[in-house]
Amino acid sequence: MIEIRRLSDCSINEAVTAWNKGFEGYFFDASTTPEKFVARMAAEGLSPDLSIVAFAEGKPIGIVKSGIREFRGRKIAWNGGTGVAAAWRSKGVGRMLIDESIKIYKEEGVQLATLEAISENSKAIALYEKLGYQKADSLEYLELKGCLEQNPVRLNNQHSYLAEYVYPQEASSLSFYKGTAPWQTSWQNAKDGEALIALDNGSAAGYAVFRKGFTAEGRHAATTLFQIQADPGRKDWQEIITFLLTEIFGDFSDEIRRVIPNFPVKDNRETYELLSGIGFTPAVKQVYMIKELS
């Protein structure tokens, strides 16, 4: 008999065992430790009270980690990982976990449930579709490493924008902020980061949310760009995006790793093509799936 418990009613070791067994043989090494598990739960806004663990004969065999955020009065849930131990796959455990998670979301008044799945994970995608999730977009984890010999970005001097650096949460007050974008790209995930607003005659024309990473010696090693967006009502979107990229990455001469996680290809096609032209390439491809609950 399968028993499902809230993560808050489990020990950390049980949760870690459920996660590690649930992701054995996955597309990449997703294994964790108690310290990393707790740190990631906190960093990604996941809740032990909303997350669940499946047990069989007293042993953890599956897990779903979940979190809920609110954007402009709408509650949005995120499934931050569904895993089932190899011996229990194709036996209905995954369906039980997703069903229970959706039940919890409804109890919490969630209007929109979201998740991501690796594009090649056809079995998981098929299960989510059976349970009412729909593909909303294709996501790509984009990377561009190292120093480029030539600056791939050319600024158009026709427009002169001003750069205003603010806290990440301040970007969310813009009318065109993407509050329903994939969970890990939201301002809440940009801890210790910043937001950049492109101003044109005092009005916001675009924004970017990003974070710089440093080595123990203080050397700039990486920059993660969580969101970059021009006001959709503007025709000069390319100049705005180019300005933002130049402010963040300079002339691309730094020996750093540039990362754009879960970029929504369909929703932001023009910017995606611009980034591809610069040299960003996908390291991981996923599908973004949503389920309207009310």
Secondary structure, 3 states (H helix, E strand, C coil): CEEEEEHHHCCHHHHHHHHHHHCCCCCCCCCCCHHHHHHHHHHCCCEEEEEEEEEECCEEEEEEEEEEEEECCEEEEEEEEEEECHHHCCCCHHHHHHHHHHHHHHHCCCCEEEEEEECCCHHHHHHHHHCCCEEEEEEEEEEEECCCCCCCCCCCCCCCCEEEEECHHHHCCCCCCCCCCCHHHCHHHCCCCEEEEEEECCEEEEEEEEEEEECCCCCEEEEEEEEEEECCCCCCHHHHHHHHHHHHHCCCCCCCEEEEEEEECCCCHHHHHHHHHHCCEEEEEEEEEEEECC
